[in-house]
Amino acid sequence: EALALATKNDADILVPIEQAAHPFPGGEVSLVATSPYEASRLLAPESWATIAAKNGGQLLVAAPGTDVMIYMDARRPNAVDTMRRAVGVVAMKATRPLSSQIFKWSPAGWALVQQ
């Protein structure tokens, strides 16, 4: 029940991911930073389905700060290394750093990418 309520609350306050994303310098990674609660988007992997579909279902996501998420197409060459570098840069600048973990999207939920 608590997870369902948290997911509903997030849906009520967060702009849809398709509207909130912004290209990161260099164009490989996209940034989502419209709310202090951005990291809670991880509670609802289904909300990423449209973006994942645009990336052939191959999407990497990270929440290096509580108020920022980054994502990219996992099919790109060296995608995991690119994400690691981007996570490091964003985490260093984050007001409230959160995690260096990278997740891969699937319709069933997130899978941790081994570091």
TATAJO-V701246 format. One record per backbone hydrogen bond with DSSP energy under -0.5 kcal/mol. NH is the residue of the N-H (numbers start at 1). CO is the residue of the C=O. If there is no record, write none. Layout:
nh=NH co=CO
nh=NH co=CO
This chain:
nh=5 co=1
nh=6 co=2
nh=7 co=3
nh=8 co=4
nh=9 co=5
nh=10 co=6
nh=11 co=7
nh=12 co=8
nh=13 co=9
nh=14 co=10
nh=19 co=16
nh=20 co=16
nh=21 co=17
nh=22 co=31
nh=24 co=29
nh=27 co=24
nh=30 co=71
nh=31 co=22
nh=32 co=69
nh=33 co=20
nh=38 co=35
nh=39 co=66
nh=40 co=37
nh=41 co=38
nh=42 co=39
nh=43 co=40
nh=44 co=41
nh=47 co=44
nh=48 co=45
nh=49 co=46
nh=52 co=48
nh=53 co=49
nh=54 co=50
nh=55 co=51
nh=55 co=52
nh=56 co=53
nh=57 co=52
nh=58 co=52
nh=58 co=55
nh=59 co=57
nh=60 co=72
nh=61 co=103
nh=62 co=70
nh=63 co=101
nh=65 co=68
nh=66 co=96
nh=68 co=65
nh=69 co=32
nh=70 co=62
nh=71 co=30
nh=72 co=60
nh=74 co=58
nh=75 co=58
nh=76 co=73
nh=79 co=76
nh=82 co=78
nh=83 co=79
nh=84 co=80
nh=85 co=81
nh=86 co=82
nh=87 co=83
nh=88 co=84
nh=89 co=85
nh=90 co=86
nh=91 co=87
nh=92 co=88
nh=93 co=89
nh=94 co=90
nh=97 co=94
nh=98 co=64
nh=99 co=63
nh=103 co=61
nh=104 co=111
nh=105 co=59
nh=106 co=109
nh=109 co=106
nh=111 co=104
nh=113 co=102
nh=114 co=112
